[in-house]
Amino acid sequence: MNSPVHRKTVFIVDDDASVRDALALLLSLRGYPTAIFANAEDFLRALEPHWRGVVIADLRMPGMSGLEMQEALARHPARLPVIIVTGHGDVAAARQAFKFHAIDFIEKPFNHEQLLQSIDRALQGLPEDPASIGTRPVASALSAREREVMALVVEGLDNRTVGERLGISPRTVEVHKSRVMSKLGARNLAELIRIAQAGNA
């Protein structure tokens, strides 16, 4: 394949051909040049230092996983930003993705507009969503109890376990969690983890 040099190139790395084709079609209709790869190893072998754009990588692939590829990319001269997509997301995986500065962690079936916003954010070189809590006074936004609930939720604990730790009911935990999500502008748990790992809360 020709070496992708367009600064808006979206590199799709997914072992599912139907997902690769659907994403390539969606993005081409929105004006993005794309380059597709069936696995992480092929992508890393082809990757050249001058390539620019953003990588969309599946979390679970045969051989090297999306997270392992992301870690390898962090050491590569190209330093391409990464969006992780998955049908099998969990808190630990999301935390690892954001540890290596993923732009987003999106669960399948994903919202196309969310994906496109994340791509635009990556291509503009913005590490965080401009509308996210990173631009707000988070420290004063949450109550002490809400901060306690948030800390345990982003560790991956369920409502019952959080309630046992804090001496409150699972229903009360859910109420606090909903308030945290609303105050921080987090649409889902992955975004909450990203905000927490960015040190904004």
C-alpha positions in Angstrom: 0.0 0.0 0.0 1.1 3.6 -0.5 2.6 5.2 2.5 -0.1 7.4 4.2 1.2 10.9 4.6 -2.0 12.9 4.9 -2.1 14.6 8.3 -5.8 13.6 8.8 -5.2 9.9 8.0 -7.2 7.5 10.3 -5.4 4.2 10.8 -7.9 1.4 11.5 -6.4 -1.6 13.3 -9.0 -4.4 13.8 -9.1 -8.1 13.1 -12.8 -8.0 12.2 -13.0 -7.2 8.4 -16.6 -6.0 8.7 -15.7 -3.5 11.4 -12.7 -2.3 9.3 -14.9 -1.9 6.2 -17.7 -0.1 8.1 -15.3 2.3 9.7 -13.5 3.0 6.5 -16.8 3.7 4.7 -18.1 6.0 7.5 -14.8 8.0 7.7 -14.4 8.3 3.9 -17.9 9.7 3.7 -16.8 12.3 6.3 -13.7 13.2 4.3 -11.0 11.3 6.3 -8.3 9.4 4.4 -8.0 5.9 5.9 -5.5 3.0 6.1 -6.6 -0.4 7.4 -4.7 -3.2 9.1 -5.9 -6.6 10.2 -3.6 -6.7 13.2 -1.3 -4.7 15.4 1.9 -6.4 14.2 1.2 -5.5 10.5 0.5 -1.9 11.5 3.7 -1.6 13.6 5.8 -3.2 10.8 4.5 -0.7 8.3 4.5 2.4 10.5 7.0 5.1 9.5 8.1 8.1 11.6 6.6 10.6 9.3 3.1 9.2 9.4 0.5 11.6 10.9 -3.1 11.1 12.0 -4.9 9.0 14.6 -5.1 5.3 15.3 -8.4 3.5 16.0 -7.5 0.1 17.5 -9.5 -2.8 18.8 -8.8 -3.8 22.3 -8.8 -7.6 21.7 -7.0 -9.0 18.7 -5.1 -12.2 18.0 -1.5 -11.7 18.8 -0.7 -8.2 20.1 -3.6 -6.5 21.8 -4.7 -2.9 21.2 -3.3 -1.9 24.6 0.1 -3.6 23.9 0.2 -1.8 20.5 -0.6 1.5 22.2 2.3 1.0 24.6 4.6 0.2 21.7 3.3 3.4 19.9 4.2 5.5 22.9 7.9 4.6 22.2 7.7 5.1 18.4 8.9 8.3 16.7 5.5 8.7 15.0 3.8 9.2 18.4 0.3 8.8 16.9 -2.7 9.4 19.2 -4.8 6.3 19.9 -8.5 5.6 20.3 -9.3 2.2 21.8 -12.6 0.5 20.7 -13.9 -2.7 22.3 -16.8 -5.0 22.7 -15.3 -6.3 26.0 -14.4 -3.2 28.0 -13.6 -3.2 31.7 -12.3 -0.7 34.2 -8.8 -2.1 34.3 -8.5 -1.9 30.5 -9.8 1.6 30.4 -7.4 2.7 33.1 -4.4 1.2 31.2 -5.5 2.8 28.0 -5.6 6.3 29.6 -2.4 5.6 31.4 -0.8 5.6 28.0 -2.8 8.7 27.0 -5.5 7.3 24.9 -7.8 9.9 23.4 -10.8 7.8 24.2 -12.0 4.4 25.2 -15.2 3.5 23.3 -17.3 0.4 23.7 -19.0 -1.3 20.7 -21.5 -0.7 19.3 -20.2 2.8 19.5 -21.9 6.1 18.8 -20.6 7.4 15.5 -20.7 11.0 16.6 -18.7 10.3 19.7 -16.1 8.5 17.6 -15.9 11.4 15.1 -15.6 13.9 18.0 -12.7 11.9 19.4 -11.0 11.7 16.0 -11.3 15.5 15.6 -9.9 16.0 19.1 -7.0 13.8 18.4 -6.2 15.5 15.1 -6.4 18.9 16.7 -3.8 17.8 19.2 -6.0 18.3 22.2 -5.3 15.7 25.0 -8.7 16.3 26.6 -12.2 17.2 25.4 -12.5 21.0 25.5 -16.0 20.6 27.0 -14.7 18.2 29.7 -14.2 18.8 33.3 -10.5 19.6 32.6 -11.6 23.2 32.0 -13.8 23.4 35.2 -13.0 23.8 38.9 -13.4 20.1 39.7 -12.0 20.2 43.2 -14.9 22.3 44.4 -17.5 20.6 42.3 -17.8 17.4 44.3 -18.7 16.8 47.9 -16.4 14.8 50.1 -18.7 11.8 49.8 -19.0 12.1 46.0 -15.2 12.1 45.8 -15.0 9.0 47.9 -17.6 7.3 45.7 -15.8 8.3 42.5 -12.4 7.0 43.8 -13.9 3.6 44.5 -15.9 3.4 41.3 -12.9 4.1 39.1 -11.1 1.3 40.9 -13.7 -1.0 39.4 -15.8 -1.7 42.4 -19.6 -2.3 42.0 -22.2 -0.3 43.9 -22.7 -3.0 46.6 -19.0 -3.1 47.4 -18.7 0.6 47.4 -21.6 0.8 49.7 -20.1 -1.7 52.1 -16.8 0.2 52.1 -18.5 3.5 52.9 -21.4 2.3 55.1 -24.1 3.4 52.7 -26.7 1.6 50.6 -26.1 0.6 46.9 -28.9 2.9 45.9 -27.2 5.8 47.7 -24.0 4.9 45.9 -25.9 5.1 42.6 -27.3 8.5 43.4 -23.8 9.8 44.3 -22.3 8.3 41.1 -25.0 9.9 39.0 -24.3 13.3 40.5 -20.5 12.8 40.0 -21.1 11.9 36.3 -23.3 15.0 35.9 -21.0 17.4 37.6 -18.0 16.2 35.7 -19.7 16.0 32.4 -18.8 12.3 32.0 -21.0 10.5 29.6 -19.8 7.0 30.7 -17.5 5.2 33.1 -14.6 5.4 30.6 -14.8 9.2 30.6 -15.0 9.2 34.4 -11.8 7.2 34.5 -10.1 9.5 32.0 -11.0 12.5 34.1 -9.8 10.8 37.3 -6.5 9.7 35.8 -5.9 13.2 34.4 -5.7 14.3 38.0 -8.5 16.7 37.7 -10.6 15.4 40.5 
